[in-house]
């Protein structure tokens, strides 16, 4: 490893890096290689087309008789990207947005550009908290805390100066968690109204991409005016019919690292789907970790054992700390394990409802 300078030696990150041994570096190398692996699906085409239509709207003139300017544009549009945790939404969005040349930032000291800014939604949504996060993302952290009206003006001013065109809000469903039904609708309305205010700004209308759990679809249910400006891409869960393709993907991935695929039978592929709660991102994360486990074992042994069920079982145990009876890769009755829980549990059989009234039939 290259020597670090005096300043770097004072940094805890570089101190930790310098302390790592060969086995740790092998784990890191394989983890970084696995992180680059991506499984394209038809959802990528849907998302790419949705982003394309959103960007088409960004350069559509409001008045076709005069040239395109920042103020002579149609109102912004919204793209909602919904799916369960582990579906792969963030990875797919990041891949497409960073690849779009026109959305890349520039660091020109005189005229910096940030066509796209991305923020995490505030845990408790208020317009004030939202605008503060936008300012931080644009590189203008607040020294003091002005009133909300001044925050809005600062957001508009800096968005125009940085030539912001698109705003991406990730984990937006977090802002809607923990409300009673009535309070939830009011929270949804606050989010939708705030976003719509940016979309209809006369001087610099922004288009927005909102990603999160399926609960973000309440934005189009509760707020009709926002809904009219929105398009939806839904990341549906995988199905049992995807097992054959999954077997091919895992075998090819194992081969890339010099591992023979020993266990990918039809039954095993179904177990892997179930372990990942049928969400593509989680399924591939488990697979990458299992490959890392197999490679780690191969440091002291030859790799003739290949990628085995034991590697997947080990990973599932590390992720959940479950017993072997609740480990999807070792349990006989694995289909009854509820994998939507962080700590897996059995799905109990539902008792047959008793049609008689309490006290017996009359």
C-alpha atoms as one frame of an Amber mdcrd trajectory, in Angstrom:
protein
   0.000   0.000   0.000   1.250   3.518  -0.760   2.564   5.578   2.125   0.273
   8.321   3.345   1.301  11.862   4.230   1.551  13.369   7.696  -1.918  14.900
   7.491  -3.424  11.599   6.361  -1.813   9.822   9.315  -3.860  12.027  11.617
  -7.089  10.942   9.943  -8.856   7.994  11.605 -10.029   6.732   8.219  -6.480
   6.413   6.885  -5.280   4.972  10.187  -7.861   2.227   9.883  -6.913   1.633
   6.267  -3.260   1.231   7.200  -4.138  -1.346   9.876  -5.908  -3.762   7.514
  -4.371  -7.115   6.673  -4.330  -9.084   3.384  -7.575 -10.948   4.137  -9.443
  -7.696   4.768  -8.115  -6.216   1.533  -9.305  -9.269  -0.388 -12.775  -8.846
   1.127 -12.800  -5.159   0.186 -11.593  -5.878  -3.349 -14.305  -8.464  -3.930
 -16.975  -6.247  -2.334 -16.042  -3.357  -4.635 -16.063  -5.643  -7.675 -19.474
  -7.011  -6.688 -20.820  -3.489  -6.178 -20.255  -2.749  -9.876 -22.384  -5.707
 -10.938 -25.842  -4.757 -12.204 -28.729  -6.881 -13.424 -30.727  -5.049 -16.115
 -34.462  -5.721 -16.347 -37.415  -4.394 -18.297 -37.920  -1.920 -15.438 -34.767
  -0.109 -16.558 -36.386   0.609 -19.918 -39.557   1.843 -18.200 -37.529   4.084
 -15.915 -35.313   5.357 -18.742 -38.379   6.227 -20.826 -40.028   7.931 -17.843
 -36.933  10.052 -17.197 -36.747  10.831 -20.918 -40.327  12.132 -20.983 -39.657
  14.171 -17.829 -36.614  15.806 -19.452 -38.530  16.423 -22.677 -40.891  18.547
 -20.609 -37.984  20.517 -19.149 -37.170  21.980 -22.592 -40.743  22.319 -23.877
 -41.643  25.969 -24.475 -44.729  27.469 -22.894 -44.982  29.948 -25.794 -43.875
  28.377 -29.083 -43.691  31.799 -30.761 -40.620  32.903 -28.773 -37.254  31.224
 -28.100 -36.646  28.830 -25.229 -35.585  30.554 -22.011 -35.599  29.461 -18.387
 -38.894  31.275 -17.868 -40.427  30.297 -21.233 -40.943  26.671 -20.298 -43.939
  24.575 -19.400 -44.570  23.780 -15.773 -42.487  21.013 -14.251 -43.564  17.384
 -14.233 -43.159  14.658 -11.607 -41.935  11.070 -11.873 -42.804   8.770  -8.966
 -40.595   5.681  -8.615 -42.266   3.312  -6.147 -41.256  -0.093  -4.815 -40.583
  -2.074  -1.667 -37.301  -1.802   0.228 -34.598  -3.726  -1.616 -36.320  -3.501
  -4.999 -33.345  -1.686  -6.541 -34.938   1.734  -7.075 -32.028   3.858  -5.845
 -29.429   1.852  -7.766 -31.405   2.009 -11.025 -32.079   5.734 -10.665 -28.478
   6.569  -9.800 -27.215   4.547 -12.753 -29.452   6.339 -15.251 -29.146   9.854
 -13.837 -25.355   9.840 -13.500 -25.026   8.491 -17.042 -26.980  11.431 -18.500
 -24.346  13.882 -19.693 -26.633  16.945 -19.602 -27.371  16.380 -15.898 -23.737
  16.271 -14.772 -22.519  19.169 -12.620 -19.709  21.527 -13.593 -17.268  23.191
 -11.195 -16.716  26.387 -13.140 -15.880  28.949 -10.408 -17.647  31.727 -12.327
 -20.752  29.895 -13.499 -21.133  26.537 -11.693 -24.008  24.362 -12.863 -26.054
  21.790 -10.949 -28.740  20.625 -13.413 -29.705  17.849 -10.982 -29.724  17.956
  -7.197 -30.656  15.016  -5.001 -31.739  15.060  -1.357 -33.067  12.673   1.254
 -36.571  13.570   2.372 -36.739  14.953   5.924 -37.961  12.382   8.461 -40.669
  14.807   9.563 -41.718  16.806   6.542 -42.212  20.533   6.874 -41.626  23.013
   4.048 -38.973  24.624   6.240 -37.009  21.377   6.752 -37.360  20.572   3.043
 -36.021  23.943   1.851 -33.084  23.745   4.286 -32.107  20.364   2.799 -32.334
  21.821  -0.693 -30.019  24.685   0.275 -27.488  22.255   1.766 -27.584  20.160
  -1.424 -26.900  23.277  -3.475 -23.879  24.109  -1.309 -25.438  26.866   0.797
 -25.628  25.641   4.411 -27.412  28.058   6.714 -25.564  30.023   9.356 -28.783
  31.345  10.821 -32.366  30.173  10.418 -34.557  32.673   8.565 -38.331  32.471
   8.311 -39.829  30.102   5.756 -40.658  32.858   3.241 -36.995  33.910   3.107
 -35.945  30.267   2.762 -38.176  29.930  -0.299 -36.608  33.023  -1.866 -33.102
  31.705  -1.183 -33.973  28.338  -2.737 -35.351  30.042  -5.844 -32.352  32.382
  -6.105 -29.733  29.641  -5.781 -31.649  27.221  -8.021 -31.613  29.834 -10.770
 -27.942  30.675 -10.187 -26.932  26.991 -10.357 -29.319  26.356 -13.276 -31.103
  23.546 -11.444 -33.581  21.726 -13.687 -34.446  18.515 -11.826 -34.839  17.728
  -8.138 -34.666  14.120  -6.916 -36.119  13.335  -3.475 -35.196   9.879  -2.145
 -36.825   7.933   0.708 -39.833  10.224   0.446 -42.090   7.682   2.135 -40.205
   8.306   5.411 -41.989  11.644   5.681 -45.369   9.905   5.672 -44.724   7.224
   8.302 -46.340   7.246  11.730 -49.434   9.323  10.989 -53.052   8.514  11.695
 -55.173   8.321   8.497 -56.374  11.934   8.740 -52.976  13.318   9.726 -51.369
  11.224   7.001 -53.504  12.836   4.304 -52.568  16.266   5.616 -48.875  15.309
   5.594 -49.190  14.014   2.020 -50.917  17.235   1.001 -48.074  19.309   2.518
 -45.488  17.347   0.533 -47.447  17.565  -2.728 -48.204  21.285  -2.310 -44.555
  22.095  -1.580 -43.317  20.157  -4.614 -45.999  21.652  -6.837 -44.831  25.127
  -5.779 -41.412  24.369  -7.253 -42.943  22.858 -10.393 -45.049  25.930 -11.218
 -42.421  28.580 -10.413 -42.716  31.208 -13.149 -38.992  32.048 -13.320 -37.493
  28.565 -13.089 -39.937  25.636 -12.959 -38.361  22.437 -11.608 -39.281  18.879
 -12.497 -39.138  16.382  -9.638 -38.345  12.690  -9.262 -39.772  11.172  -6.087
 -38.611   7.702  -5.041 -39.693   5.597  -2.077 -42.021   2.895  -0.805 -45.412
   2.425  -2.502 -46.933   4.823   0.050 -45.560   7.727  -2.046 -48.381   6.995
  -4.485 -50.634   8.731  -1.960 -49.268  11.939  -3.477 -51.381  11.397  -6.587
 -54.324  10.058  -4.593 -54.625  12.960  -2.164 -53.505  15.914  -4.285 -55.302
  16.000  -7.632 -53.293  18.904  -9.089 -50.020  17.122  -8.321 -51.423  13.887
  -9.731 -52.203  15.530 -13.068 -48.527  16.383 -13.442 -47.174  12.975 -12.417
 -46.143   9.705 -14.055 -45.518   6.469 -12.133 -42.926   3.708 -12.490 -43.532
   0.798 -10.118 -40.777  -1.672  -9.210 -42.852  -4.818  -8.823 -41.447  -7.778
  -6.858 -39.914 -10.770  -8.609 -42.028 -13.865  -9.248 -41.406 -17.597  -8.965
 -41.268 -17.639 -12.769 -38.032 -15.588 -12.530 -36.211 -18.525 -10.882 -34.718
 -19.896 -14.117 -33.226 -16.540 -15.111 -31.936 -16.070 -11.575 -30.112 -19.410
 -11.772 -28.316 -18.251 -14.911 -27.370 -14.881 -13.389 -25.924 -16.411 -10.224
 -23.991 -19.089 -12.142 -22.484 -16.459 -14.449 -21.602 -14.215 -11.526 -19.910
 -17.086  -9.657 -17.960 -18.010 -12.783 -16.641 -14.436 -13.018 -14.865 -14.991
  -9.691 -13.614 -18.449 -10.622 -16.229 -20.266  -8.553 -18.174 -23.287  -9.750
 -21.903 -23.047  -9.045 -22.719 -26.170  -7.024 -26.184 -25.538  -5.645 -28.322
 -23.520  -8.035 -31.126 -26.012  -8.540 -34.698 -24.897  -9.220 -35.542 -25.403
  -5.534 -32.516 -23.393  -4.441 -33.375 -20.497  -6.770 -36.838 -20.335  -5.202
 -35.262 -20.283  -1.743 -33.039 -17.389  -2.810 -36.032 -15.458  -4.148 -37.869
 -16.033  -0.876 -34.842 -15.074   1.247 -34.645 -11.767  -0.623 -38.370 -11.144
  -0.098 -38.690 -11.284  -3.920 -36.895  -7.911  -4.224 -34.171  -7.890  -6.886
 -31.783  -5.618  -5.007 -31.876  -7.751  -1.858 -31.568 -11.021  -3.827 -28.426
  -9.776  -5.589 -27.010  -8.376  -2.350 -27.328 -11.808  -0.708 -25.724 -13.397
  -3.777 -22.789 -10.966  -3.724 -22.237 -11.600  -0.023 -22.398 -15.381  -0.554
 -19.756 -15.103  -3.291 -17.603 -13.089  -0.876 -18.064 -15.803   1.756 -17.005
 -18.508  -0.710 -13.951 -16.501  -1.767 -12.965 -15.929   1.849 -13.057 -19.675
   2.498 -10.910 -20.148  -0.578  -8.010 -18.227   0.984  -6.903 -21.337   2.868
  -8.523 -23.989   0.676  -8.835 -24.585  -3.042 -12.013 -23.321  -4.686 -13.255
 -26.741  -5.743 -16.103 -26.353  -3.259 -17.392 -23.513  -5.401 -20.422 -21.470
  -4.436 -22.481 -23.673  -2.129 -25.704 -23.590  -0.127 -23.601 -23.230   3.014
 -22.319 -19.857   1.756 -25.866 -18.548   1.312 -26.936 -19.997   4.675 -23.985
 -18.302   6.385 -24.878 -14.949   4.838 -28.540 -15.269   5.806 -27.518 -16.075
   9.380 -25.223 -13.031   9.512 -28.044 -10.821   8.214 -30.739 -12.116  10.590
 -29.065 -14.053  13.463 -31.812 -16.653  12.993 -31.810 -20.313  14.001 -31.327
 -23.031  11.391 -35.079 -23.726  11.558 -35.734 -20.156  10.372 -32.909 -20.044
   7.829 -34.471 -20.131   4.370 -31.474 -22.011   2.984 -31.570 -24.831   5.561
 -35.196 -25.102   6.742 -37.371 -27.875   5.290 -40.575 -25.802   5.381 -38.860
 -22.617   4.138 -41.895 -21.200   2.322 -43.637 -20.545   5.664 -40.849 -18.253
   6.890 -41.808 -14.579   6.891 -38.778 -12.916   5.292 -40.298  -9.430   5.391
 -39.200  -9.199   9.038 -35.637  -8.266  10.003 -35.821 -11.184  12.441 -37.606
 -13.975  10.500 -40.575 -15.756  12.036 -42.967 -18.514  11.067 -46.129 -17.586
   9.222 -48.755 -19.233  11.387 -51.524 -21.267   9.837 -54.790 -19.361   9.981
 -57.394 -21.150  12.101 -60.698 -21.986  10.442 -63.202 -19.339  11.465 -66.002
 -20.528  13.733 -69.283 -19.485  12.142 -71.234 -20.029  15.361 -71.964 -17.098
  17.574 -70.546 -16.933  21.044 -72.684 -19.136  23.286 -73.681 -21.527  20.511
 -76.295 -21.497  17.751 -79.825 -20.532  18.598
